[in-house]
Amino acid sequence: MRPVSQQRTSPLQIDVQTQSPLWDAWPLAAQTVREAIGAAASALSTAGGEVSILLTNDSAIRVLNRDWRGIDKATNVLSFPASGQAAGEVRLLGDIVIAYETLERECDDENRIFLHHLAHLTVHGFLHLIGYDHQTDVQAEEMEGLESRIMTCLNLPDPYLSRDFGDACPPCLTAIHPVRPGFHSNRAICRCRSVRPRREARTGSCVRCARCSAGSPALRAQTSRTYLMS
């Protein structure tokens, strides 16, 4: 579902709260979140309303993940759409919750820059709030394309591309979930996250996307079997 463009009657209100002292290690975290939300809202002409972001830890997000999704483990980010309900004269878009330890582990494991990854998770969570999803291949490609464009607007790297097709190439974002019933899909995915047709979804087979190979048969990447939770 695509969001309906809003008239620019008022700026989007962004409320960032820090629940865990772990975030003190990154003084620019709240600013990064605000800039990421602002860029996403601007790119999608989303004006007015309020979005809340909670920067917390693994133990807190594990409780939310267990209570709302029935999954008793920590994750990196959760989105709670508010269905457009209003509080007084303010339209609530919803809440985004991000866990420090999981984000930090992903940065270590995937060779990412902490604030860059934080911005990407924030953008992804915001897109869920305004109606985007990745339950199908088409939805996932559209959502990922928007994320790449918004990250470029922030002058940050495209999270789905990598210059090096080694171990540091970003894997699929299996841990990013809106809070809705579960769904899984098998898709053949290039190491840069470009989706191939479903019929090629054979674990271990070699495929390459056009933007990675640039027409060269020499550049190939292993497919992976990915489960998307939405």
Residue pairs with C-beta under 8 A, 6 or more apart in sequence:
1 131
1 132
1 133
2 131
2 132
3 44
3 46
3 130
3 131
3 132
5 44
5 45
5 46
6 45
6 46
6 47
6 48
6 49
7 47
7 48
8 45
8 47
8 48
9 47
9 48
10 47
10 48
11 47
11 48
12 37
12 38
12 41
12 46
12 47
12 48
12 49
12 50
12 51
12 93
13 49
13 50
13 51
13 90
14 33
14 34
14 37
14 38
14 50
14 51
14 53
15 50
15 51
15 52
15 53
16 30
16 33
16 34
16 52
16 53
16 55
17 52
17 53
17 54
17 55
18 24
18 29
18 30
18 55
19 54
19 55
19 56
19 57
19 60
20 55
20 56
20 57
20 60
20 100
22 57
22 100
22 101
23 29
23 55
23 100
26 114
26 115
26 118
28 115
29 55
29 115
29 118
30 55
32 115
32 118
32 119
32 122
33 53
33 55
33 98
33 118
33 119
33 122
35 119
35 154
36 118
36 119
36 120
36 122
36 123
36 126
36 150
36 154
37 51
37 53
37 122
37 123
37 126
39 123
39 150
39 153
39 154
40 46
40 122
40 123
40 126
40 127
40 150
41 47
41 126
42 153
43 146
43 149
43 150
43 153
44 130
44 146
46 93
46 130
48 91
49 90
49 91
49 92
49 93
50 87
50 90
50 91
50 92
50 93
51 93
51 94
51 95
51 96
51 126
51 129
52 94
52 95
52 96
53 95
53 96
53 97
53 98
53 122
53 125
54 95
54 96
54 97
54 98
55 98
55 100
56 97
56 98
56 99
56 100
57 99
57 100
57 101
58 74
58 99
58 100
58 101
58 102
59 74
60 97
60 99
61 74
61 75
61 78
61 97
61 98
61 99
61 102
62 72
62 73
62 74
62 75
64 78
64 97
65 71
65 72
65 73
65 74
65 75
65 78
65 177
66 72
66 73
68 78
68 80
68 179
69 78
69 177
69 179
69 182
69 229
74 99
74 101
74 102
75 99
75 102
75 175
75 176
75 177
76 98
76 99
76 102
76 103
76 106
76 121
76 175
76 176
77 96
77 97
77 98
77 99
77 121
77 122
77 124
77 125
77 175
77 176
77 177
78 96
78 97
78 125
78 177
78 178
78 179
79 94
79 95
79 96
79 97
79 125
79 126
79 128
79 129
79 177
79 178
79 179
80 94
80 95
80 96
80 97
80 129
80 179
81 93
81 94
81 128
81 129
81 131
81 178
81 179
82 92
82 93
82 94
82 95
82 129
84 91
84 92
84 93
85 91
85 92
86 92
93 129
93 130
94 129
96 122
96 125
96 126
96 129
98 118
98 121
98 122
98 125
102 175
103 114
103 117
103 118
103 121
104 114
106 112
106 117
106 175
107 113
107 114
107 117
110 117
110 168
110 170
110 171
111 168
112 159
112 170
116 156
116 157
116 159
117 159
119 151
119 154
119 156
120 147
120 151
120 156
120 159
121 176
123 147
123 150
123 151
124 143
124 147
124 173
124 176
125 176
127 143
127 146
127 147
128 178
132 139
132 142
132 143
132 146
133 139
133 143
133 178
133 180
133 230
134 140
134 143
134 144
134 228
134 230
135 183
135 185
135 228
135 230
136 185
137 185
137 187
137 195
137 198
140 187
140 195
140 228
141 195
144 160
144 193
147 159
147 160
148 158
148 159
148 160
148 161
151 157
151 158
151 159
152 158
159 170
160 170
160 192
160 193
160 194
161 192
161 211
162 168
162 169
162 170
162 191
162 192
165 191
165 192
165 212
165 219
165 221
169 191
169 192
169 221
170 192
170 193
171 191
171 224
172 189
172 193
172 224
172 226
173 193
174 226
174 227
174 228
174 229
177 229
177 230
178 230
180 230
182 229
182 230
183 228
183 229
183 230
184 227
184 228
184 229
185 226
185 227
185 228
186 198
186 201
186 225
186 226
186 227
187 195
187 196
187 198
187 201
187 225
187 226
187 228
188 195
188 196
188 197
188 198
188 200
188 201
188 202
188 205
188 207
188 223
189 195
189 196
189 223
189 224
189 226
190 196
190 207
190 208
190 209
190 212
190 221
190 223
191 212
191 221
191 222
192 209
192 211
192 212
192 221
194 209
194 210
194 211
194 212
196 207
196 209
196 223
200 207
200 223
201 223
201 225
202 223
203 223
203 224
203 225
204 222
204 223
205 222
205 223
206 220
206 221
206 222
206 223
207 220
207 221
207 223
208 217
208 219
208 220
208 221
209 221
212 219
212 221
213 219
213 220
